[in-house]
Amino acid sequence: MAACPLRDREQCFPETAVSTSTGAVMAFPHLQQPSFLLASLKADSVNKPFAQRCQDLVKVIEDFPAKELQTIFPWLVESIFGSLDGVLVGWNLRCLQGRVSPVEYSIAMEFLDPGGPMMKLVYKLQAEDYKFDFPVSYLPGPVKASIQERVLPDSPLYHNKVQFPPPGGLGLNLALSPFEYYLFFFALSLITQKPLPGALHIRTSDCAYFILVDRYLSWFLPTEGNVLPLLSSSPGAPSPSPAPRTPAMPFASYGLHHTSLLKRHISHQTSVNADPASHEIWRSETLLQVFVEMWLHHYSLEMYQKMQSPHAKEPFMPTEEHVLVVRLLLKHLHAFSHSLKAEQLSPSAHSHAASPLEEFKRAAVPRFVQQKLYLFLQHCFGHWPLDASFRAVLEMWLSYLQPWRYAPEKQAQSSDYQARCVSERWAPFVQENLLMYTKLFVGFLSRALRTDLVSPKNALMVFRVAKVFAQPNLAEMIQKGEQLFLEPELVIPHRQHRLLAAPPFTSSFLSSWPPAVTDNSFKVKSHVYGLEGQDCKYTPMFGPEVRTLVLRLAQLITQAKQTAKCLSDQCGESAAARPFLSWLGFCPTDTNGSYAANDLDELGQDSVRKTDEYLEKALEYLCQMFRLSEAQLAQLTLALGTTQDENGKKQLPDCIVGEDGLILTPLGRYQIINGLRKFDIEYQGDAELQPIRSYEIASLVRLLFRLSSAINCRFAGQMAALCSRADFLGSFCRYHLTEPGLADRHLLSPVQRGRTASRAQGPRLSLRFLGSYRTLLSLLLAFFVASLFCIGPLPCTLLLVLGYLLYAVAMTLLTERGKLHHL
């Protein structure tokens, strides 16, 4: 039964004009006719405060029948989670925090709690089998494209729900149950609702949305017991939540991987009847499917293969908040899936005696999550910016790789080594998720080789990955999985990979498990072929190609450690050696505007210490995993040229000598991009024509340039004659009218060498220093101090001129003495 719009309400339900309960009328005396319920609530949403609106909604849900509530349900869901196009914000759960808005936060959390009024409304409508239209255009890309091409998606979540548009209708719709409709909006609000400008510094784990996700997962995917919590209609009177009257698809149809070559046309949707026992877990199935589809199913295998092209258009890019919520889902799924008791984990437990919830726990991760998560992570590894925000993706990946961290039952360990050692119990998980460990590790290596490892945040990420993979016994498990995959096929037919990857659809929930497969090699091969396709080219993690990448990373770690120390020393030296007179404008400033572009400058010595610790431990873990010896590291360090020259400074970037001079190698480009090495670049042009600096007054610099140019043009001959004299006056003029060291400069660019001879600068006057804020501030400070001693502006000016003349005479004598000593 489709939800009836409000304008057609009286035609669809004429009897409802007089069917309002007495309690509802008393609670809301202004609602004399039920047809005004939606309009009244809409008016209240504008006029009443948030707390009063929620109280009214609770009364409406309690007092009105399902016939009346189904008209307000779509509006209420949209008013809470916002519109699908992102225009309406709703309650803005992603920015609602308890410490900022405690009253609104507590009311919203109580109303949306899995045992709260909103879920009571959902179950009330669910019992009457109402259906609500959801536009296909707002579904994730691969699903939307499949349905629009009239091909039924592989996920059973969409089966028997696609509604063709009527003549003249706009687009396809899904006919969803109230529970599905509510979860679709809840899950998609994470993606469709854009964060507000002031929400950039909000901690995701403190927000109402994040906490609601955690509550829903704990409620519908329980880690303790085999029965889901029941929803009580009133205290002391528990009653089970209603199951759907016509389940869309039995649990039997869930395949390990949805990679079947058989396309099912959308017109061939068939109704199937699930085993009555599966009603016990229909809410758990629906919640997990909706979360996985809305949050992870944005990439298909075909789309992923197309995205390998450098000209591919970016289809969807998750946010950091999106990734954090997915990580929460993965952590809870590990706890849920591995909450089975020891006797339930044995192979004999896969029998008809197992409860639907136990079967669901075994199948949750491999059947629902694995493939979509793999493609999601592959896309993030390949397209996420090379900055510290990748830490969220990294931790999500590492959380999935370590289910033993979240298993409810943990054995007591007698030593620290045993506590870190990965039990053999997890060998099947490692083997059945081999690509998650190996191929994504290679993807991380390629990212790490392109990042600045001197940064503490990037060094921390390398340390985290190395630490996880260096856990005792984990590398051996991965190697065993690779050996099983690389074993030659002797008996297993070629097409059986596809048979296991896409089992046939049946109508029995308990017959969903394929026959027990004891061949571990077959399981690993099925996993790899299911995720990458039959034509995949597998690169062993412990093979020579990956080992070469690890050696390169070890080289860069060693070099980054020395670079961090060198940058720290340079920062300390530059701060200590900065002359006091430079602040007063009397000493030459750095005309090149060079600076150390690294976050070590801001964090100081503590940052250097952290970077060194992270990189040292990461290098140690990599050596353990790949059995690298100290001799190999020493040889690689020497080959990189990380030794320092006689002055203790770093060498030039790695180059080769070409016809026109030095040419950067790929290693040299990496060193420059990451700030590991640099050329000693200095300004080679006319100092008067440099770009105006931030510490200069632009208009004053231009005015002083015109004035000095006019003076130089008018008195060029006289200045040249004075500077050519061999006496003290000539030396004094040369000190002021010639640029020091100009005659010794030479252009470094080979293209400009021919112009060197034509470039000659005679004596000239430069007044640009008067356009500096520091110079003007120093003069004002001098006049202010003079005024304190009752010295007027004119005497103060004479004193400044006299003082400068004495300083200039002394510098002239020292300069001439230095030249004579040099000769």
C-alpha positions in Angstrom: 0.0 0.0 0.0 1.6 3.3 -1.1 1.7 6.3 1.1 -1.2 8.6 0.1 -0.4 12.3 -0.4 -2.1 14.8 1.8 -4.1 16.4 -1.0 -5.6 13.1 -1.9 -6.1 12.1 1.7 -9.9 12.5 1.9 -10.4 10.5 -1.4 -8.1 7.7 -0.2 -9.3 7.5 3.4 -12.7 9.1 3.7 -13.4 7.4 7.0 -10.5 9.1 8.7 -12.4 12.4 8.9 -14.2 11.0 12.0 -11.7 8.3 13.2 -9.6 10.5 15.4 -9.1 9.1 18.8 -10.5 11.0 21.8 -7.1 11.2 23.4 -5.6 12.8 20.2 -8.3 15.4 20.1 -7.8 16.2 23.8 -4.0 16.4 23.4 -4.4 18.7 20.4 -7.7 20.5 20.6 -6.8 22.6 17.6 -6.8 19.5 15.4 -10.5 18.9 14.9 -9.9 17.0 11.6 -7.1 14.5 11.0 -6.6 15.9 7.5 -5.0 18.9 9.1 -2.4 16.9 11.0 0.5 17.5 8.5 -0.3 21.1 8.0 -0.5 21.8 11.7 2.8 20.1 12.4 4.4 22.1 9.6 3.1 25.3 11.1 4.4 24.3 14.5 7.8 23.6 13.1 8.1 27.3 12.3 6.3 28.8 15.3 7.2 26.5 18.3 10.6 25.9 19.9 12.4 22.6 19.3 11.6 21.1 22.7 7.9 21.8 22.4 7.8 20.4 18.8 9.4 17.1 20.0 6.9 16.8 22.8 4.0 17.3 20.4 5.5 14.7 18.1 5.7 12.1 20.9 2.0 12.7 21.7 1.1 12.4 18.0 3.0 9.1 17.6 1.3 7.7 20.7 -2.3 8.8 20.1 -2.8 8.8 16.3 -3.4 5.6 14.3 -1.1 4.4 11.5 -3.4 5.7 8.8 -2.9 9.2 10.0 0.8 8.8 10.8 1.7 7.5 7.4 0.9 10.9 5.9 3.4 12.8 8.1 6.1 10.2 8.0 8.0 11.3 4.8 7.8 15.0 5.9 9.0 14.1 9.4 12.0 12.1 8.2 13.0 14.9 5.8 12.6 17.5 8.5 15.0 15.5 10.8 17.7 14.4 8.3 17.3 17.1 5.7 16.4 16.9 2.1 18.2 14.6 -0.3 19.4 17.5 -2.4 21.0 19.1 0.6 18.9 22.2 0.5 17.1 21.6 3.8 19.4 21.0 6.7 16.9 19.4 9.1 18.1 19.0 12.7 21.7 19.2 11.6 22.7 16.1 13.6 26.3 16.2 12.3 27.0 19.5 14.1 24.8 18.9 17.2 27.0 18.4 20.3 26.0 17.9 23.9 28.6 20.3 25.3 27.4 23.1 23.0 23.6 22.6 23.0 22.9 20.2 25.9 19.1 20.6 25.9 18.6 20.1 22.1 21.2 17.3 22.1 19.5 15.3 24.8 16.0 15.8 23.3 17.1 14.8 19.8 19.0 11.7 21.1 16.1 10.5 23.2 13.7 11.0 20.3 15.9 9.2 17.7 17.1 6.5 20.1 16.6 2.9 18.7 14.1 2.4 21.5 12.7 6.0 21.2 9.5 7.5 19.8 10.7 7.8 16.2 11.5 4.1 16.0 8.1 3.3 17.6 6.5 5.3 14.7 8.6 3.2 12.2 7.4 -0.1 13.7 3.8 1.2 13.9 3.8 1.8 10.1 5.9 -1.3 9.4 3.1 -3.4 11.0 0.6 -2.0 8.4 2.9 -2.7 5.5 3.0 0.9 4.2 5.4 1.7 1.3 7.1 5.0 0.6 8.6 6.1 -2.7 12.4 6.9 -2.7 13.9 8.4 -5.9 16.5 6.3 -7.6 18.4 9.4 -8.7 19.8 9.9 -5.1 21.2 6.4 -4.8 25.0 5.8 -5.1 26.4 6.0 -8.6 26.8 2.3 -9.5 23.3 1.4 -8.2 21.7 4.3 -9.9 23.4 3.5 -13.2 22.4 -0.1 -13.0 18.7 0.6 -12.3 18.6 3.3 -15.0 19.9 0.7 -17.5 17.1 -1.6 -16.4 19.6 -4.0 -14.8 18.7 -5.3 -11.3 21.5 -4.5 -8.8 23.2 -7.5 -7.2 22.3 -6.4 -3.7 19.0 -8.0 -2.5 18.2 -4.7 -0.8 16.8 -3.4 -4.1 14.9 -6.5 -5.2 11.1 -6.3 -5.6 11.3 -2.5 -4.9 11.9 -0.8 -8.3 8.8 1.0 -9.4 8.5 2.1 -13.1 7.3 5.6 -13.6 3.7 6.1 -14.7 3.1 7.6 -18.1 4.4 11.2 -17.9 6.1 10.4 -14.6 9.6 11.7 -13.6 12.2 9.0 -13.0 12.3 5.6 -11.2 11.5 5.1 -7.6 12.0 2.4 -4.9 9.0 1.3 -2.9 10.5 1.1 0.6 9.2 -0.1 3.9 9.1 2.5 6.7 12.2 1.0 8.3 14.1 1.0 5.0 12.9 4.5 4.2 14.0 5.8 7.6 17.5 4.2 7.3 18.0 5.4 3.7 17.5 9.0 4.8 19.6 8.5 7.9 22.5 7.0 6.1 22.5 9.3 3.1 22.4 12.4 5.3 26.1 11.7 6.0 26.7 12.4 2.3 24.0 14.7 1.0 24.2 17.2 3.9 27.1 19.6 3.4 28.8 20.7 6.6 28.1 24.3 7.7 31.0 26.8 7.5 31.3 26.9 11.3 31.4 23.1 11.5 35.0 22.7 10.3 36.5 22.4 13.8 33.8 20.1 15.3 35.0 16.8 16.5 33.1 14.1 14.7 33.0 11.6 17.6 31.2 14.2 19.8 28.3 14.8 17.3 24.8 13.4 17.6 25.0 11.7 14.2 28.2 9.7 15.1 26.8 8.7 18.5 23.4 7.6 16.9 25.3 5.4 14.5 27.1 3.8 17.4 23.8 3.2 19.2 22.0 1.8 16.2 25.0 -0.6 15.6 25.0 -1.7 19.2 21.2 -2.2 19.2 20.7 -4.0 15.9 24.1 -5.8 15.7 24.4 -7.1 19.3 27.7 -8.6 20.4 26.1 -10.4 23.4 23.3 -13.0 23.1 21.5 -14.4 20.1 18.3 -12.3 20.4 17.9 -8.7 19.3 16.5 -6.3 21.9 12.8 -6.0 21.8 10.9 -2.8 21.6 8.5 -2.3 24.5 5.3 -0.4 23.7 4.9 0.4 27.4 6.9 -0.3 30.5 6.5 -3.9 31.6 4.8 -5.0 28.5 7.5 -6.1 26.0 6.4 -7.0 22.5 8.6 -7.9 19.5 8.9 -5.4 16.7 6.9 -6.4 13.7 8.6 -8.2 10.8 7.9 -7.3 7.2 4.9 -9.1 5.8 6.6 -9.8 2.5 10.3 -9.9 2.8 12.1 -8.5 -0.2 14.7 -11.2 -0.5 15.8 -14.1 1.7 19.1 -14.2 3.4 19.8 -17.2 1.1 20.5 -15.0 -1.9 23.5 -13.2 -0.4 26.6 -14.1 -2.3 30.2 -13.9 -1.2 30.9 -11.4 -4.0 28.5 -9.8 -6.4 30.5 -10.4 -9.5 28.2 -12.7 -11.5 28.3 -12.3 -15.3 24.6 -13.0 -15.5 22.6 -9.7 -15.7 19.1 -9.9 -14.3 16.7 -7.6 -16.1 14.7 -5.3 -13.8 11.5 -6.6 -15.2 12.3 -10.1 -13.9 12.0 -9.3 -10.2 10.5 -12.4 -8.5 8.8 -12.6 -5.2 10.4 -15.1 -2.8 9.4 -16.2 0.7 12.0 -16.3 3.4 12.3 -18.8 6.1 10.2 -17.6 9.0 13.2 -17.9 11.3 14.9 -15.1 9.3 12.3 -12.6 10.7 14.4 -12.6 13.8 17.2 -10.7 12.1 15.4 -8.7 9.3 16.3 -5.4 11.1 20.0 -6.4 11.4 20.1 -7.4 7.7 18.4 -4.2 6.5 20.5 -1.9 8.7 23.8 -3.4 7.6 22.8 -3.5 3.9 21.7 0.1 3.9 24.8 1.4 5.7 27.1 -0.6 3.3 25.3 0.5 0.2 25.0 4.1 1.1 28.5 4.6 2.5 30.7 2.2 0.6 29.0 1.3 -2.7 30.2 4.3 -4.7 32.6 2.4 -6.9 32.1 -0.8 -9.0 34.9 -3.0 -10.3 34.3 -1.6 -13.8 34.4 2.0 -12.5 37.6 1.2 -10.5 39.3 -0.1 -13.6 38.3 3.0 -15.6 39.7 5.2 -12.8 43.2 3.9 -13.4 43.3 6.1 -16.4 44.9 9.5 -15.6 42.1 11.2 -17.7 39.3 9.6 -15.7 36.7 12.0 -14.0 36.4 11.9 -10.3 33.1 10.2 -9.5 32.8 10.6 -5.7 35.2 11.7 -3.0 34.4 10.8 0.6 35.0 13.3 3.4 37.1 12.8 6.5 33.9 12.6 8.5 32.5 9.9 6.1 35.6 7.8 6.6 35.4 8.1 10.4 31.9 6.8 10.4 32.8 3.9 8.2 35.6 3.1 10.6 33.1 3.0 13.4 31.0 0.5 11.3 34.0 -1.7 10.7 35.1 -1.8 14.3 31.6 -2.8 15.4 31.3 -5.4 12.7 34.4 -7.1 13.8 33.1 -7.2 17.4 29.7 -8.5 16.1 31.1 -11.1 13.7 33.6 -12.5 16.2 31.3 -12.6 19.2 30.4 -16.2 18.5 31.4 -18.7 21.2 34.1 -21.2 20.7 31.7 -24.1 19.9 30.0 -21.9 17.3 33.2 -21.3 15.5 33.9 -24.9 14.6 33.1 -26.2 11.1 30.4 -28.5 12.4 28.5 -25.4 13.6 27.6 -24.6 10.0 24.5 -26.7 10.3 20.7 -26.3 10.4 20.9 -26.1 14.1 22.6 -22.7 14.0 20.3 -19.7 14.6 19.8 -17.1 11.9 21.7 -14.5 14.0 24.7 -16.9 14.2 24.7 -17.4 10.5 24.4 -13.7 9.9 27.4 -13.0 12.2 29.5 -15.4 10.1 28.4 -13.9 6.8 28.3 -10.2 7.6 31.8 -9.2 6.7 32.6 -11.4 3.7 29.2 -11.2 2.1 28.2 -7.6 2.7 31.3 -5.6 3.3 34.5 -7.0 1.8 34.2 -6.2 -1.9 32.7 -2.7 -1.5 35.2 -1.8 1.2 38.1 -3.0 -0.9 37.1 -0.8 -3.9 36.4 2.1 -1.5 39.9 1.8 0.0 41.5 1.4 -3.4 40.0 4.7 -4.5 41.0 6.5 -1.4 44.6 5.2 -1.6 44.8 6.4 -5.2 43.0 9.7 -5.0 43.2 11.1 -1.5 45.4 14.2 -1.2 48.9 13.7 -0.1 48.5 15.4 3.3 47.9 14.5 6.9 44.1 14.1 6.4 44.9 10.6 5.0 45.3 9.5 8.6 41.6 8.9 8.8 41.7 6.5 5.8 44.8 4.8 7.2 43.2 4.1 10.6 40.0 2.8 8.9 42.2 0.4 6.9 44.2 -0.7 9.9 41.1 -1.2 11.9 39.8 -3.7 9.3 43.1 -5.5 9.2 43.1 -6.2 13.0 39.8 -7.9 13.9 41.6 -9.4 17.0 41.6 -6.0 18.6 37.8 -5.9 18.7 37.0 -9.6 19.4 35.0 -9.7 22.7 36.8 -12.8 24.0 40.5 -12.2 24.5 42.8 -14.8 26.0 45.1 -13.8 28.9 48.7 -13.4 27.7 51.7 -14.1 29.9 54.1 -11.8 28.2 54.2 -8.7 26.1 55.4 -10.7 23.0 52.4 -13.0 23.4 50.1 -10.1 23.8 51.2 -8.7 20.4 51.4 -12.0 18.7 48.6 -12.7 16.2 46.9 -16.0 17.0 46.6 -18.8 14.4 42.9 -18.5 14.9 43.0 -15.4 12.6 44.8 -17.2 9.7 41.6 -17.8 7.8 40.6 -14.1 8.0 44.1 -13.1 6.8 43.9 -15.5 3.9 40.4 -14.6 2.9 41.3 -10.9 3.0 44.7 -11.3 1.3 44.4 -8.3 -1.0 43.4 -6.0 1.9 46.8 -6.7 3.4 49.1 -7.0 0.3 47.8 -4.8 -2.5 46.8 -2.0 -0.2 50.2 -2.2 1.5 51.8 -1.7 -1.9 49.4 1.3 -2.4 50.5 2.8 0.8 54.2 2.4 -0.1 53.6 4.3 -3.3 52.0 7.1 -1.3 54.7 7.1 1.4 57.4 7.5 -1.3 55.7 10.7 -2.5 55.2 12.4 0.9 57.4 14.5 3.1 58.6 12.1 5.7 60.2 14.9 7.6 56.7 16.0 8.7 55.8 14.4 12.1 52.3 13.6 10.9 53.5 11.7 7.8 56.2 10.0 9.8 53.5 8.9 12.3 51.5 7.3 9.5 54.5 5.3 8.3 55.2 4.2 11.8 51.6 3.1 12.3 51.5 0.9 9.2 54.9 -0.6 10.0 53.9 -1.4 13.6 50.7 -3.1 12.6 52.3 -5.3 9.9 55.3 -6.1 12.1 53.1 -7.9 14.7 54.5 -11.3 15.4 53.1 -14.1 13.2 51.2 -11.7 10.9 53.8 -11.5 8.2 54.0 -15.4 8.2 50.2 -15.6 7.8 50.4 -13.2 4.8 53.2 -15.2 3.3 51.2 -18.4 3.7 48.2 -16.8 2.0 50.4 -15.7 -0.9 51.8 -19.2 -1.2 48.3 -20.7 -1.3 47.3 -18.2 -4.1 50.4 -18.9 -6.2 49.9 -22.7 -6.0 49.3 -24.2 -9.4 45.7 -25.3 -10.1 45.6 -29.1 -10.6 42.0 -30.2 -10.0 40.0 -27.1 -9.6 38.2 -26.1 -12.8 38.8 -22.6 -14.1 35.2 -21.6 -13.8 34.6 -22.7 -10.3 36.0 -19.4 -9.1 32.9 -17.7 -10.5 30.7 -20.4 -9.0 31.9 -19.7 -5.5 31.9 -16.0 -6.1 28.2 -15.9 -7.1 26.2 -18.7 -5.6 22.8 -19.5 -7.1 19.7 -17.8 -5.7 17.6 -20.1 -3.6 14.6 -19.7 -1.4 15.9 -21.3 1.7 17.8 -19.2 4.2 19.6 -22.1 5.8 20.8 -23.5 2.4 22.6 -20.3 1.7 26.0 -21.6 2.6 27.8 -23.4 -0.2 29.3 -26.9 0.5 32.2 -26.8 2.9 35.4 -26.1 1.0 38.5 -27.5 2.7 40.9 -26.4 0.0 42.5 -23.2 1.4 44.1 -22.5 -1.9 40.7 -22.5 -3.5 39.4 -20.0 -0.9 42.3 -17.6 -1.4 42.0 -17.8 -5.2 38.3 -17.2 -5.0 38.9 -14.1 -2.8 41.4 -12.6 -5.2 39.5 -13.3 -8.4 36.3 -12.1 -6.8 37.8 -8.7 -6.0 40.1 -8.2 -8.9 38.6 -10.3 -11.7 40.0 -13.4 -13.4 42.6 -11.5 -15.4 44.2 -9.8 -12.3 48.0 -9.6 -12.1 49.0 -10.2 -8.5 52.2 -8.7 -7.1 53.5 -10.7 -4.1 54.0 -8.5 -1.0 57.2 -10.4 -0.2 58.4 -10.5 -3.8 61.3 -8.6 -5.4 59.2 -5.7 -6.7 57.7 -4.8 -3.4 61.1 -5.4 -1.7 62.6 -2.8 -3.9 59.9 -0.3 -2.9 60.6 -1.1 0.8 64.3 -0.5 0.2 63.5 2.9 -1.3 61.3 3.7 1.6 64.1 2.7 4.0 66.5 5.0 2.1 64.1 7.9 2.4 63.5 7.3 6.1 67.2 7.5 6.8 67.5 10.6 4.7 64.4 12.2 6.3 65.9 11.7 9.8 69.1 13.5 8.8 67.1 16.2 7.1 65.0 16.8 10.1 68.1 17.3 12.3 69.7 19.5 9.7 66.6 21.8 9.4 66.4 22.0 13.2 70.1 23.0 13.4 69.6 25.6 10.6 66.6 27.2 12.3 68.6 27.4 15.6 71.6 28.9 13.8 69.6 31.5 11.9 67.7 32.6 15.0 70.9 33.0 17.0 72.9 34.6 14.2 70.4 37.2 13.3 72.0 40.6 13.9 70.3 43.1 16.1 70.9 45.9 13.6 69.0 44.1 10.9 65.8 44.8 12.9 66.7 48.5 12.7 67.2 48.4 8.9 70.9 49.0 8.9 72.0 45.6 7.8 71.2 44.0 4.5 68.1 41.8 4.5 67.5 38.5 2.7 66.5 39.6 -0.8 65.7 36.1 -1.9 62.9 35.6 0.7 64.0 32.0 1.4 62.4 30.0 4.2 62.3 26.5 5.4 58.9 25.1 4.1 58.4 22.5 6.7 56.2 22.2 9.8 59.3 21.6 11.9 59.7 25.4 12.0 56.4 25.8 13.8 56.7 22.8 16.2 60.4 23.1 17.1 62.7 20.6 18.8 59.9 18.5 20.1 58.7 17.9 16.6 62.2 16.8 15.6 62.3 14.3 18.5 58.9 12.8 17.5 59.9 12.6 13.9 63.1 10.8 14.8 61.3 8.4 17.1 58.6 7.5 14.6 61.0 7.0 11.7 63.5 5.0 13.8 60.8 2.6 15.0 59.3 2.4 11.5 62.7 1.5 10.0 63.1 -1.2 12.7 59.7 -2.7 12.0 60.4 -2.8 8.2 63.7 -4.5 8.8 61.9 -7.1 10.9 59.2 -7.7 8.3 61.4 -7.9 5.2 64.6 -9.2 6.9 66.8 -6.2 6.0 70.3 -6.3 7.5 72.3 -3.4 8.8 74.8 -3.8 6.0 72.1 -3.3 3.4 70.9 -0.2 5.1 74.4 1.2 5.4 75.0 0.5 1.7 71.7 2.2 0.7 72.4 5.2 2.8 75.8 5.7 1.1 74.2 5.2 -2.3 71.7 8.0 -1.5 74.5 10.4 -0.8 73.2 11.3 2.6 76.7 12.0 4.0 77.4 15.6 4.7 80.1 17.8 3.2 82.9 19.5 5.1 80.8 22.4 6.2 78.2 20.2 7.7 75.5 21.2 5.1 73.5 19.0 2.8 74.7 18.3 -0.7 72.9 19.5 -3.8 69.8 17.6 -5.1 70.7 14.5 -7.1 71.6 15.6 -10.7 73.4 14.5 -13.8 75.5 16.8 -16.0 73.9 17.6 -19.4 74.8 19.8 -22.3 73.2 22.8 -20.8 74.2 22.1 -17.2 72.8 20.1 -14.4 69.6 18.0 -14.9 67.5 16.7 -12.1 67.0 13.0 -11.7 63.7 11.5 -10.4 65.4 11.3 -7.0 66.4 14.9 -7.2 62.9 16.0 -8.0 61.6 14.0 -4.9 64.3 15.7 -2.8 63.3 19.2 -3.9 59.5 18.6 -3.7 59.8 17.3 -0.1 62.3 19.9 1.0 65.0 17.4 1.6 67.6 19.3 -0.5 67.7 22.5 -2.5 69.9 24.5 -4.7 71.6 27.7 -3.3 69.5 30.1 -5.3 70.1 33.8 -5.0 68.6 36.8 -6.9 70.6 37.6 -10.0 68.7 40.6 -11.3 68.7 44.3 -10.6 68.2 44.8 -6.9 66.2 47.9 -7.6 63.7 45.9 -9.7 62.9 43.2 -7.2 59.3 42.5 -6.4 58.0 44.7 -3.6 58.2 42.8 -0.3 55.6 42.5 2.4 57.7 44.6 4.7 57.8 47.5 2.2 55.3 50.3 1.4 54.5 49.8 -2.2 53.7 53.4 -3.2 56.7 54.8 -1.3 59.0 52.2 -3.0 57.8 53.3 -6.4 58.2 57.0 -5.5 61.7 56.5 -4.2 62.7 54.5 -7.3 61.6 57.4 -9.6 63.5 59.8 -7.4 66.7 57.8 -7.4 66.4 57.1 -11.1 66.2 60.8 -11.8 69.2 61.5 -9.6 71.2 58.7 -11.2 70.4 59.9 -14.7 71.2 63.6 -13.9 74.5 63.0 -12.0 75.7 59.7 -13.6 79.0 61.3 -14.9 79.8 63.0 -11.6 79.2 59.8 -9.6 81.4 57.7 -12.0 84.2 60.3 -11.6 84.0 60.2 -7.8 84.0 56.4 -7.7 87.0 56.2 -10.0 89.2 58.2 -7.6 91.9 56.3 -5.7 91.7 58.3 -2.4 89.4 58.0 0.6 86.7 60.0 -1.0 86.6 57.5 -3.9 86.4 54.6 -1.5 83.6 56.3 0.5 81.6 56.9 -2.7 82.2 53.3 -4.0 80.9 52.0 -0.6 77.6 53.9 -1.1 77.1 54.0 -4.9 78.0 50.5 -6.0 76.3 47.2 -5.2 78.6 45.0 -3.2 79.7 41.8 -5.0 77.9 42.8 -8.2 81.0 42.3 -10.3 81.5 38.8 -9.0 78.0 37.6 -9.9 77.3 35.4 -12.9 74.0 34.1 -14.2 73.4 30.4 -13.5 71.0 29.8 -16.4 72.8 28.7 -19.5 70.1 30.4 -21.6 71.0 33.8 -20.2 74.8 33.5 -20.4 75.0 35.4 -23.7 73.5 38.4 -22.1 76.1 38.7 -19.3 78.5 40.8 -21.2 75.9 43.4 -22.2 74.8 43.9 -18.6 76.9 46.5 -16.9 75.9 48.6 -13.9 77.6 51.9 -13.1 77.6 53.8 -9.8 74.1 54.7 -8.7 72.2 55.9 -5.7 69.6 53.6 -4.1 66.9 55.0 -1.7 64.7 51.9 -1.6 65.7 51.2 2.1 63.7 54.3 3.1 60.5 52.5 1.9 60.8 49.7 4.5 58.5 49.7 7.5 61.4 48.7 9.7 63.5 51.7 8.6 60.6 54.2 9.2 59.8 52.6 12.5 63.4 52.9 13.6 63.5 56.6 12.7 60.3 57.2 14.6 61.6 55.4 17.6 64.8 57.5 17.5 62.8 60.7 17.3 60.6 59.6 20.2 63.6 58.7 22.4 65.3 62.0 21.5 62.1 63.9 22.5 62.3 62.3 26.0 65.7 64.0 26.4 64.3 67.3 25.1 66.1 67.0 21.7 64.1 68.5 18.8 63.6 67.0 15.4 66.3 69.0 13.7 69.1 68.3 16.2 68.0 64.7 16.3 68.3 64.5 12.5 71.8 66.0 12.6 72.8 63.5 15.2 71.5 60.6 13.1 73.4 61.9 10.1 76.5 62.4 12.1 76.2 58.9 13.6 75.7 57.4 10.2 78.7 59.2 8.7 80.9 57.8 11.5 79.5 54.3 10.8 80.1 54.7 7.1 83.6 55.9 7.5 84.4 53.0 9.7 82.9 50.5 7.3 84.7 52.1 4.4 88.1 51.7 6.1 87.3 48.1 7.0 86.2 47.4 3.4 89.3 48.8 1.9 91.5 47.0 4.4 89.8 43.8 3.5 90.4 44.3 -0.2 94.1 45.0 0.4 94.4 41.9 2.6 92.7 39.9 -0.1 95.2 41.1 -2.7 
